[in-house]
């Protein structure tokens, strides 16, 4: 299986599920289009990552399955929180989430490929989970931001990392797996 992602957590989840992986990350422009809603955005990003990686195969592959995924954090107002640019940006994001409900959407694209890397079949989907953070103190936020963990995570936290003690998660459309970097309940 080809994994079109640099995410160590996605790789870990798929390897734990028993898949042998060839990691071939995609390099795409992840900018949001004007008026693009969060769920269509994350689906589009997963599809574009899959297609960009497929094109890197240059017409030949020994793997017949290619998977790509993306995860975003967003607010009720539709504001998408990407990866923080620095520690202060992480603090700002975490302060905006403290004591509130927000949404975590994971989009995935799975392609079945021919030996010449043509698409035989492709499917994509999005799962969204609502997450509510407990009210966080400034000390908690700053200590977490200083740990460096939030700098490579959408919304400045990982539900499977040190930030896992701050939330009450309740799935509106699916399960807690949706808030991880791979929408697991749809894959099972």
C-alpha positions, 0 to 999 in steps of 0.5 A, a space after each residue: 500500500 502507498 501512503 501519500 502522507 508524511 504523518 507519523 501517526 497515520 503511518 503508525 495507525 496503518 502499520 498497527 492495522 497490519 498494512 505494509 506501507 510505502 510512504 510517498 508524501 504528496 506536495 500540494 497547495 493546501 490553501 482554502 478556496 474562497 467560500 470553501 466549507 471545511 468538509 469539502 476542503 478536507 475531502 479535496 485535499 485528500 483527493 489532491 494528495 492522492 492524485 499528486 502521489 499517483 502522478 509521482 509513480 510515473 506510470 508504474 507501481 507494484 502496489 495496487 492501493 494508494 491512500 491519502 488523508 488530511 485532517 482539519 480543525 474548525 469552529 462553528 463559524 467555519 474558521 479552519 485552524 491549520 498548523 500553527 506557524 510558531 509557539 505564539 500561534 499555537 497559544 492563540 489557537 488553544 485559547 480560542 478552543 478552550 472551553 468550547 466545542 469545535 469540529 475535527 474533520 478527516 478526509 480520505 481518498 483511496 485509489 485502486 491502481 493498475 500496474 501502470 498506475 491508472 485509477 481502476 476505482 477511487 473513493 473519498 469520504 469525510 468523517 467529522 467529530 465534535 470535540 469540547 475542550 475543558 476550560 484551559 488555564 493560561 499556564 496549561 496552554 503555554 506549557 503545552 505550546 512550549 513542548 513543541 507538540 502542537 507545532 505540526 498539528 492542525 488546531 495546535 493539538 493532537 487528540 492522541 498526544 498530550 492534549 488528550 486530557 483536555 477534552 470531552 469528545 462526542 461523535 455527532 456523525 461517527 466516532 472518536 477515530 474521526 478525530 485521529 489523523 485517519 478516519 478509522 471507522 470508515 476504513 474498518 
